[in-house]
């Protein structure tokens, strides 16, 4: 039998996996070291009859720690998540959207800046000009996006203009059946954004969610008002919306869809090619985050490429270690590609078994 000759992509996939295993060893060593680790994981280690620093040698070994539990991030004390090495650093708290009860809280120090500086490298300067100002029409308050998009604008040499938006109020209105009031609140948000767009000529870049992008475009041509690039994220990002945005809403304005959350950071979109037929394909910021698609009934089993399953997320930074967290999303497993030689996800959407529980509001 003729041996298979590895392709250039195979070689890059193997290198990326080796880098991931090395990074896992480094992060586990950091979080379980009494000098640098966080109280949560140091306490967790006391209940084990083995030492993670010695026995976790790569990504596959993280399964020995079990699944990260949703409830661990709901409520305090939040300082149990602050690594001892960072005890004297200023700490941010970012909360999840709060659409499923008590919001999860994640501490952050520099991760949000690091993530968005890496994302900046994927944005074409032609459509996101250096020095241009930004408008952020998205969730404000305790959400990571509020500071992250502002940092992105500043990192690229611009100033970020903001609107006030409380997505939890929208969710509450929808649950109460106050659909008309929710629509009026959405229009209030859109009016804030339009006022800023009309008053500041240097706003050329926009962050918003799919629903708010559509509402904005019903009022104004973003191209005519000076927008060159739109960075968009949210659970309503479907292939249908992707096509609608590119072919009808934006009239040549660059569209950069993303999948991000408070716990992982930001997954970037694969550049659009015709054969993908507007599928929304994302790759996580490896090795700092790993996204896998697993069998919902056997979450230890990763599904095959192209198959549907539940999203399982692992976050690996010195600020935050979260192994094997079962997200409330589902997707298809996407193979590695030239730009991103590790697994991605296709067409992320709310996990179908939770559909009756989740209200997405303005996302």
Secondary structure as GFF3:
##gff-version 3
##sequence-region A 1 363
A	DSSP	alpha_helix	8	31	.	.	.	ID=ss1
A	DSSP	alpha_helix	39	46	.	.	.	ID=ss2
A	DSSP	alpha_helix	52	55	.	.	.	ID=ss3
A	DSSP	three_ten_helix	59	65	.	.	.	ID=ss4
A	DSSP	three_ten_helix	70	73	.	.	.	ID=ss5
A	DSSP	three_ten_helix	78	81	.	.	.	ID=ss6
A	DSSP	three_ten_helix	84	86	.	.	.	ID=ss7
A	DSSP	beta_strand	92	95	.	.	.	ID=ss8
A	DSSP	beta_strand	105	108	.	.	.	ID=ss9
A	DSSP	alpha_helix	111	120	.	.	.	ID=ss10
A	DSSP	beta_strand	133	137	.	.	.	ID=ss11
A	DSSP	alpha_helix	144	155	.	.	.	ID=ss12
A	DSSP	beta_strand	160	162	.	.	.	ID=ss13
A	DSSP	alpha_helix	167	175	.	.	.	ID=ss14
A	DSSP	alpha_helix	179	199	.	.	.	ID=ss15
A	DSSP	beta_strand	203	208	.	.	.	ID=ss16
A	DSSP	alpha_helix	210	219	.	.	.	ID=ss17
A	DSSP	beta_strand	229	233	.	.	.	ID=ss18
A	DSSP	alpha_helix	239	244	.	.	.	ID=ss19
A	DSSP	pi_helix	245	249	.	.	.	ID=ss20
A	DSSP	beta_strand	254	261	.	.	.	ID=ss21
A	DSSP	beta_strand	265	269	.	.	.	ID=ss22
A	DSSP	three_ten_helix	274	276	.	.	.	ID=ss23
A	DSSP	beta_strand	281	283	.	.	.	ID=ss24
A	DSSP	beta_strand	289	295	.	.	.	ID=ss25
A	DSSP	beta_strand	298	302	.	.	.	ID=ss26
A	DSSP	beta_strand	308	316	.	.	.	ID=ss27
A	DSSP	beta_strand	321	334	.	.	.	ID=ss28
A	DSSP	beta_strand	344	350	.	.	.	ID=ss29
A	DSSP	three_ten_helix	352	354	.	.	.	ID=ss30
###
